[in-house]
Amino acid sequence: MPRIRRARTLRENTTPQLIQELADAIRQLYNQRFTFATQQVGDVKEIRNLRKEIARMKTILRKRELEGEDLAAAMGQVAEAVAEAEEGSAQEAESEQPETEGVA
């Protein structure tokens, strides 16, 4: 994972870019939690860093919303992207599980 981006660098992004990065970060966090649960994660700090980066992005988006920008439609896109990521990860997990037929 790349270094933690500070709020200053995140603020330079446009709102659609920031929303897309937020959706990607949420997907990454979901996948990191999944790999952690299966005891395959290498660096536990990645989860913590992702959570902090997500919080920074949400804070910047909230500030823009309070300044008068309309973010409702864009945030709906983030929710859809996260739901798709969770569905895809769940399907991958099901396909990776070994077959248990014939086990007594």
C-alpha positions as CSV (number, residue, x, y, z in Angstrom):
1,M,0.0,0.0,0.0
2,P,1.3,3.5,-0.8
3,R,2.1,6.0,1.9
4,I,-0.7,7.6,3.8
5,R,-2.0,10.7,2.0
6,R,-2.4,13.7,4.0
7,A,-5.6,15.9,3.9
8,R,-3.7,18.6,1.9
9,T,-3.1,16.3,-1.0
10,L,-6.6,14.9,-0.8
11,R,-8.1,18.4,-1.0
12,E,-6.4,19.0,-4.3
13,N,-8.6,16.4,-5.9
14,T,-11.9,17.3,-7.5
15,T,-15.1,16.0,-5.8
16,P,-15.7,13.2,-8.3
17,Q,-12.1,12.0,-8.0
18,L,-12.3,12.1,-4.3
19,I,-15.6,10.1,-4.3
20,Q,-14.0,7.5,-6.6
21,E,-11.0,7.2,-4.3
22,L,-13.3,6.9,-1.3
23,A,-15.1,4.0,-2.9
24,D,-11.8,2.3,-3.8
25,A,-10.5,2.8,-0.3
26,I,-13.7,1.3,1.2
27,R,-13.3,-1.7,-1.1
28,Q,-9.7,-2.1,-0.1
29,L,-10.7,-1.9,3.6
30,Y,-13.3,-4.6,3.1
31,N,-10.8,-6.8,1.3
32,Q,-8.1,-6.2,4.0
33,R,-10.6,-7.1,6.8
34,F,-11.4,-10.3,4.9
35,T,-7.8,-11.3,4.5
36,F,-7.2,-10.5,8.2
37,A,-10.1,-12.7,9.2
38,T,-8.6,-15.6,7.2
39,Q,-5.2,-14.8,8.8
40,Q,-3.5,-13.9,5.5
41,V,-2.7,-10.2,6.1
42,G,0.9,-9.2,6.3
43,D,0.7,-5.8,7.9
44,V,-2.1,-5.1,10.3
45,K,-1.3,-1.4,10.2
46,E,-2.7,-1.2,6.7
47,I,-6.3,-1.6,8.1
48,R,-5.7,1.2,10.6
49,N,-4.2,3.5,7.9
50,L,-7.1,2.8,5.5
51,R,-9.6,3.7,8.1
52,K,-7.9,7.0,8.8
53,E,-7.6,7.8,5.1
54,I,-11.4,7.1,4.7
55,A,-12.1,9.4,7.6
56,R,-10.1,12.1,6.0
57,M,-11.9,11.8,2.7
58,K,-15.3,11.8,4.4
59,T,-14.3,14.9,6.3
60,I,-13.3,16.7,3.2
61,L,-16.5,15.7,1.4
62,R,-18.6,16.8,4.4
63,K,-16.9,20.2,4.4
64,R,-17.6,20.6,0.7
65,E,-21.2,19.7,1.3
66,L,-21.5,22.3,4.0
67,E,-20.0,24.9,1.6
68,G,-22.9,24.3,-0.7
69,E,-21.8,21.5,-3.1
70,D,-24.5,18.9,-3.9
71,L,-23.0,15.5,-3.1
72,A,-26.1,13.4,-2.6
73,A,-26.1,11.7,-6.0
74,A,-22.3,11.2,-5.9
75,M,-22.4,9.6,-2.5
76,G,-25.1,7.2,-3.8
77,Q,-22.6,6.1,-6.3
78,V,-20.1,5.3,-3.5
79,A,-22.7,3.2,-1.7
80,E,-23.4,1.3,-4.9
81,A,-19.7,0.7,-5.6
82,V,-19.2,-0.6,-2.0
83,A,-22.2,-2.9,-2.3
84,E,-20.8,-4.3,-5.5
85,A,-17.4,-4.8,-4.0
86,E,-18.9,-6.7,-1.0
87,E,-20.9,-8.9,-3.3
88,G,-17.9,-9.7,-5.5
89,S,-15.7,-10.5,-2.4
90,A,-18.4,-12.8,-1.0
91,Q,-18.7,-14.6,-4.3
92,E,-14.9,-15.1,-4.4
93,A,-14.9,-16.4,-0.9
94,E,-17.6,-19.0,-1.7
95,S,-15.7,-20.2,-4.8
96,E,-12.5,-20.6,-2.8
97,Q,-14.0,-22.8,-0.1
98,P,-13.3,-26.5,-0.5
99,E,-16.0,-28.9,-1.3
100,T,-17.2,-30.9,1.8
101,E,-19.4,-33.4,0.1
102,G,-19.0,-37.0,1.2
103,V,-17.5,-36.1,4.6
104,A,-19.1,-38.1,7.3
